[in-house]
Amino acid sequence: MNPCLSLAALLLAATLGTPVAAEPMYDIVNLGGLGYGGTPEWPTGYSMPRALNNRGLVTLRSGDYSPGGLRDPIGLLWSRGQLIELGHFGSEQGVFSGTIGSFVNDAGQVAGDAPVLNKPWERYEGGRAFLWQDGRMTRIRVLVDGALPARFPAETYSSARGLSSSGQVVGMSTYFRDGVNLGLRAFSWQGGRLTNLGTPWTDAQGYGMSWANAVNDSGVVAGLAFRYENGVNKGPRPVVWTNGQARELEILGTDPEGRTMAAGVDFMNRQGTMTGLVDFWVDGVMRSQCAVIWSGGTLTRLGDLDASNPGGCMSTPTAINDRGQVVGMALVGTARGPFGNHGFLWDDGKMTDLGSLGHDAGGSSNSIALALNNHGVVVGEAPYYWPGSGEIDGNRGVVSFDGQPFQDLNDLVDPADRTLPVIISRAVAVNDRGEILAIARSAGSNESTPVLTQALLLVPRGGHHHHHPWHGCGRDDDDAARAKRGGRHCDR
């Protein structure tokens, strides 16, 4: 499928049931896909966005639907209208790879996971983390000390969980010592050098588990490790590695036996401020699992939005920006009881409810904030509730500016771009230019049905967000903008 489809083939106003903004804020760029089918029954295939950088580069996965179902998708990089296959490892040159490009930095480097597709009679090698740059995919091998095992077991893998602006990849890997599988270890990889970050705790045989979830430009790595005491697994603990040395972070208590179910760093910003999810224990009783922030050695609970339970903390973080703002999802309720979960923006000790797109007949509603940029623009997903009946009509991609309530992104695009029964159902990323990476889906569809599932880039029009140097399918900004506003869309 042409990666620059007509913009007029994307969104339908009549099916949305909500008013259209007086002045559109975004132009739509269809990122396309491989679209192997290309038939009326299987018209467009499938593309799902993964990551977005500040230059507008996007990683996505694209496959096709067939009468047998959805085939394995291929990992792609979208750059100025071009789709570039990321590839895979191994000697088997199949059409479908299953590669996932999970991260893309501003240098255009991509990190993720790729299968090793060997022929049936060759040694099975599992999946591997990779760094892709300028058309070359570099394999990040599993961690091995001493002799290799005679044959890698089926669960052998390495997986990328974070990428810095300088190309440092962190994640987790199966760890073998003298041919023996000793669990998982956090790793750091840069410039061909693979480092085992280790774990502070193991059992008596040396078995243990740790993994790295985030890395910043100072080389600080953060994640979690499972604590062992006298050979007994006491559950995960948040850990930060600085210059290769591991340090345990503060948590919100344990059960009477010293165990936890959730405790780890999930995200970190350039300044080293970290956020994650931990158990919240009071007098030996777990009250909830709570979003927290670690900054300057201090642990802070982010709380929740449940007015009926002051001091409560039922929340989950999903991202942090370089200003220390955190977004996620938190319990919301009143004195009459909980009414679902809403997306939140936490800033300088205050959690703001970003609201929802209506509510059901009982007054309950839901939403989630999935990402934010360094200017406080927040994007996510929310069910759309029909006014009056409260019936849910699928999900909508949403956006919030400066802590204001979520707005339906379908109301913020040009009506001329909305001529097929397709809706923006989720917004997964937003960069510092204000460009939003989103998913469009046919009405009533999901990933497993043979209908349009399409990756989109929503590009701000001048004056609404920060200047963006180009629109559309790789043409210069002025030319593309004039062409679009003059009624000529991105067909070529």
FILUMVEX-590645 format. One record per residue (C-alpha): z, y, x. Coordinates in steps of 0.001 Angstrom, whole numbers, padded with zeros to 6 digits, always signed. Example, Ala and Ser with C-alpha at 12.3 -4.5 7.8 and 13.67 -1.06 7.14 Angstrom:
+007800-004500+012300 +007140-001060+013670 
This chain:
+000000+000000+000000 -000822+003480+001233 +002470+004967+002485 +001496+008301+000968 +000989+007515-002684 +000317+010242-005182 +003523+012123-005828 +002518+012260-009469 +003068+008510-009654 +006807+008476-009288 +009185+009820-011956 +009259+010015-015753 +011096+012830-017490 +010905+011411-020996 +012960+008313-020178 +015886+010176-018667 +017414+011866-021683 +018709+014844-019668 +017346+018384-019330 +015150+019285-016399 +016273+021981-013987 +014526+025326-014532 +013395+025402-010906 +012841+022153-008965 +014858+021898-005759 +013051+018965-004127 +009576+017708-003410 +009137+013932-003409 +007698+011944-000520 +006960+008312-001366 +007666+006336+001795 +005428+003521+000642 +005655-000094+001696 +003580-003047+002742 +002689-004026-000833 +001004-007336-000087 +000423-008174-003754 -001555-005178-004932 -002300-006719-008334 -001503-005377-011822 +001204-008021-012162 +002734-007266-008767 +001644-003679-008219 +003692-002180-005444 +005935-004639-003720 +009400-003630-002687 +010851-001139-000243 +014512-000340+000283 +015684+002507+002533 +018351+001940+005164 +018891+004973+007424 +017761+008594+007928 +018036+010863+010962 +017953+014650+011306 +014229+014605+012172 +013328+012887+008909 +012677+009446+010418 +013604+006600+008075 +014244+002895+008477 +013481+000658+005511 +012705-002902+004527 +009569-003782+002617 +008409-007021+001070 +006300-008086-001867 +006824-009799-005186 +004883-012920-006058 +005129-015475-008870 +007549-017353-006617 +009885-014364-006349 +010661-011808-003669 +009471-012766-000199 +011417-011929+002926 +011078-008222+003704 +009937-006745+007004 +011857-004077+008913 +009966-000790+009251 +010271+002694+010690 +008697+005515+008664 +007618+008509+010739 +005516+011357+009334 +003609+009196+006928 +003193+006184+009204 +004893+002798+008731 +005685+001010+011998 +006794-002619+012047 +009929-003159+014126 +009146-006815+014840 +011368-009837+015498 +012284-012243+018294 +011136-015746+019099 +007916-017679+019531 +007057-018066+015838 +004740-015248+014746 +005310-015283+010999 +004395-012555+008518 +007956-012029+007305 +010752-011237+009705 +013898-010203+007801 +014602-007541+010431 +017035-004791+009409 +016964-001375+011083 +020487-000234+010192 +020648+002955+012282 +018227+005554+013623 +019414+008342+015924 +017810+011720+016540 +016032+010377+019630 +014142+007973+017357 +015944+004883+018632 +016635+002198+016025 +019454-000348+016117 +019904-003280+013811 +019641-007044+013495 +016638-009352+013809 +016212-013108+013454 +014998-015274+016303 +012071-017102+014695 +011463-020132+016869 +009314-023124+016074 +011150-026052+014443 +011264-028146+017642 +012677-025324+019759 +016342-024416+020224 +017826-022488+017273 +019156-019166+018435 +020385-017397+015280 +020082-013626+014817 +020448-010912+017419 +021259-007241+017529 +018520-005045+018953 +017596-001574+020127 +014059-000453+019317 +012424+002467+021101 +008784+003557+021400 +007435+000296+020030 +009615-001999+022125 +012427-004131+020691 +015146-005094+023188 +017329-008078+022376 +021117-007803+022647 +022283-011273+023545 +025479-013041+022540 +028548-012838+024757 +028881-015757+027174 +031267-016344+030065 +030576-019339+032266 +028282-022143+031198 +026078-021878+028119 +026738-024304+025277 +024378-027286+025176 +023096-025937+021876 +024047-022757+020060 +025620-023571+016684 +023980-022271+013523 +026510-019432+013122 +025703-017901+016525 +024718-014237+016332 +025172-010691+017551 +025121-007793+015091 +024759-004024+015574 +027341-001933+013728 +026901+001493+015297 +024520+003626+017408 +025197+006798+019403 +022749+009608+020085 +022350+008327+023661 +021402+004790+022617 +024788+003079+022981 +024902+000168+020533 +028186-001375+019397 +028914-004313+017156 +030132-007878+017237 +028986-011112+018817 +029857-014764+018850 +031755-015369+022102 +031394-018500+024224 +033468-019362+027278 +032354-022412+029238 +030414-023620+026219 +033322-023261+023760 +033059-020941+020731 +036088-018627+020842 +035320-016521+017769 +033934-012980+017642 +034255-010123+020093 +033416-006444+019881 +030650-005418+022263 +029075-002294+023697 +025500-002268+024989 +023607+000501+026754 +020641+000537+029078 +020540-003245+029327 +024240-003607+030156 +026262-005707+027696 +030057-005253+027765 +032587-007521+026102 +035221-005138+024725 +037523-008051+024071 +040426-008294+021688 +044118-007502+022220 +045180-010762+020575 +044129-014420+020542 +045700-017730+019657 +046931-020146+022328 +043401-021531+022865 +041880-018085+023322 +040278-017913+019870 +040216-014420+018388 +038165-011917+016427 +037278-008276+016944 +034344-006076+016110 +033239-002522+016691 +032100-000453+013711 +031519+002996+015211 +030769+004831+018456 +030543+008538+019207 +028736+010503+021901 +031788+010408+024181 +031568+006627+024285 +034717+006087+022216 +034382+002869+020204 +036388+001984+017094 +036715-000983+014773 +039244-003733+014236 +040784-006850+015739 +042792-009672+014228 +046384-009791+015401 +047838-013131+016504 +051556-013681+016945 +052764-017017+018284 +049364-018461+017441 +049483-017244+013824 +046753-014934+012463 +048474-011879+010968 +045298-010228+009737 +043202-007256+010910 +044426-004130+012683 +042535-000891+013456 +041630-000605+017124 +040011+002050+019302 +038497+001335+022719 +038489+004153+025283 +037022+003448+028726 +037130-000230+027808 +040851-000228+026987 +041922-001251+023475 +044626+000603+021555 +046043-000327+018161 +046212+002461+015558 +048938+003128+013023 +048744+001454+009592 +050603+001733+006278 +052857-001279+006606 +052563-005044+006300 +053929-007774+004074 +057386-009189+004958 +055731-011676+007360 +053820-008918+009183 +050427-009735+007644 +047666-007459+006386 +044507-008060+004366 +042595-004872+005191 +043047-002568+008173 +040245-001187+010314 +038196+001820+011389 +034886+002004+009523 +033484+005415+010520 +034012+008006+013271 +032634+011477+013946 +031659+013231+017175 +035178+014595+017631 +036720+011121+017465 +038243+011561+014017 +038175+008181+012287 +038402+006919+008723 +038881+003482+007261 +040577+001310+004674 +044108-000080+005113 +046692-001866+002993 +049342+000440+001525 +052716-001332+001552 +055976+000019+000107 +059186-002027+000482 +057199-005178+001201 +054968-004781-001857 +051289-003851-001495 +050571-000955-003851 +046872-000630-003095 +044230-000438-000408 +043943+003125+000741 +041449+005399+002496 +043031+006987+005568 +042055+009258+008399 +043198+009087+012024 +043023+012429+013838 +044758+013402+017063 +046984+010337+016860 +048122+011112+013318 +047499+008901+010284 +046907+010652+006945 +046541+009026+003535 +043664+010486+001539 +045252+009630-001816 +043351+009108-005055 +042410+010910-008287 +044870+009176-010629 +046975+011932-012210 +049214+009329-013872 +050426+008025-010503 +051422+010866-008134 +051465+009679-004548 +049104+006817-005288 +046370+005873-002898 +043645+003659-004352 +040501+004830-002591 +037719+003671-000282 +035918+005820+002334 +032162+005564+002848 +031375+008302+005406 +032798+011122+007546 +030999+014175+008949 +031618+016242+012069 +033756+018708+010091 +036208+015926+009269 +035184+015795+005607 +035333+012309+004098 +033584+010917+001027 +033988+007699-000895 +035323+006389-004188 +038805+006758-005680 +040688+005688-008782 +040636+008370-011458 +042907+008442-014499 +045193+010384-016805 +048640+009831-018262 +047038+007387-020722 +045851+005100-017962 +043043+004648-015443 +039528+005659-016392 +037431+004162-013627 +036490+005334-010146 +034807+008575-009129 +033132+009783-005983 +035288+012172-003993 +035059+014758-001226 +038170+015014+000941 +038495+018188+002987 +041520+019519+004881 +044077+017581+002848 +042482+018058-000574 +040581+015384-002520 +038004+016774-004952 +036749+014736-007906 +032938+014899-007913 +032763+013699-011498 +030278+011470-013271 +027215+011588-015524 +029048+011340-018848 +031407+008611-020031 +031513+005560-022266 +032880+005448-025808 +036403+004910-024499 +036271+007832-022092 +035854+005764-018936 +033308+006680-016268 +032313+005793-012726 +030493+007183-009697 +030493+006780-005926 +029766+009116-003019 +027820+007240-000345 +026978+009818+002323 +027278+013475+003324 +025832+015823+005920 +027497+018398+008158 +026976+021119+005520 +029027+019317+002864 +026075+018070+000781 +027172+014754-000755 +024914+012083-002264 +025579+008862-004124 +025148+006961-007348 +026483+007141-010896 +025821+005332-014180 +024115+007491-016796 +025981+007436-020123 +024037+008422-023233 +025714+011349-025002 +027371+010268-028228 +027116+006485-027918 +028332+006283-024332 +025928+003426-023624 +024909+003035-019997 +021232+003583-019238 +021156+002369-015650 +022228+004262-012545 +021063+007625-011219 +020985+009115-007760 +023308+012113-007603 +024006+015075-005347 +026921+017492-004969 +026904+020874-003215 +030099+022424-001800 +032392+020121-003769 +030792+020895-007124 +030299+018098-009706 +027528+015597-009196 +024070+016491-010495 +021397+013984-011492 +018671+014104-008841 +016085+013291-011506 +016739+016765-012912 +016113+018455-009563 +012570+017309-008797 +009232+018734-009882 +008272+017615-013434 +004716+017166-012147 +005996+014296-010010 +007430+012381-012967 +004652+010567-014771 +005547+006857-014524 +008622+005029-015947 +010518+005216-012659 +013870+006828-011972 +015821+007802-008868 +018631+005267-009094 +020576+005822-005860 +020809+008292-002988 +021876+006574+000216 +021711+009248+002935 +021322+012990+003513 +020533+014681+006819 +021411+018135+008135 +018065+019518+006902 +019161+018565+003386 +016562+015803+003044 +017807+012967+000849 +016923+009308+001234 +016809+007626-002170 +015752+004567-004137 +013460+004764-007173 +013311+001850-009556 +011390+000983-012705 +013437+001374-015877 +015584-001696-016468 +014675-003290-013130 +016649-004584-010192 +015890-005949-006754 +015131-009461-008030 +012515-008651-010663 +008783-008059-009982 +008661-004322-010622 +008556-001170-008558 +011454-000641-006169 +010532+002257-003940 +012025+004256-001069 +011728+008049-001441 +012480+011057+000707 +013460+014159-001276 +012585+017265+000723 +014299+020568-000185 +012091+023427-001259 +012523+026689+000597 +015697+028617-000117 +017826+025798-001479 +018961+024118+001720 +018256+024386+005392 +014717+024885+006583 +012656+021767+007057 +009598+021852+009335 +007353+019574+007282 +006752+018038+003885 +004721+015243+002472 +002722+012724+004448 +002834+014051+007976 +001021+017347+007520 +002423+020690+008558 +004924+022245+006202 +002826+025168+005006 -000283+023063+004366 +001621+020352+002528 +003614+022803+000458 +000518+024756-000532 -001363+021572-001378 +001439+020271-003549 +002099+023487-005418 -001615+023885-005945 -001721+020569-007768 -003101+018446-004901 -000688+015706-004036 -000377+013471-001024 -003415+011252-001617 -005527+010142+001345 
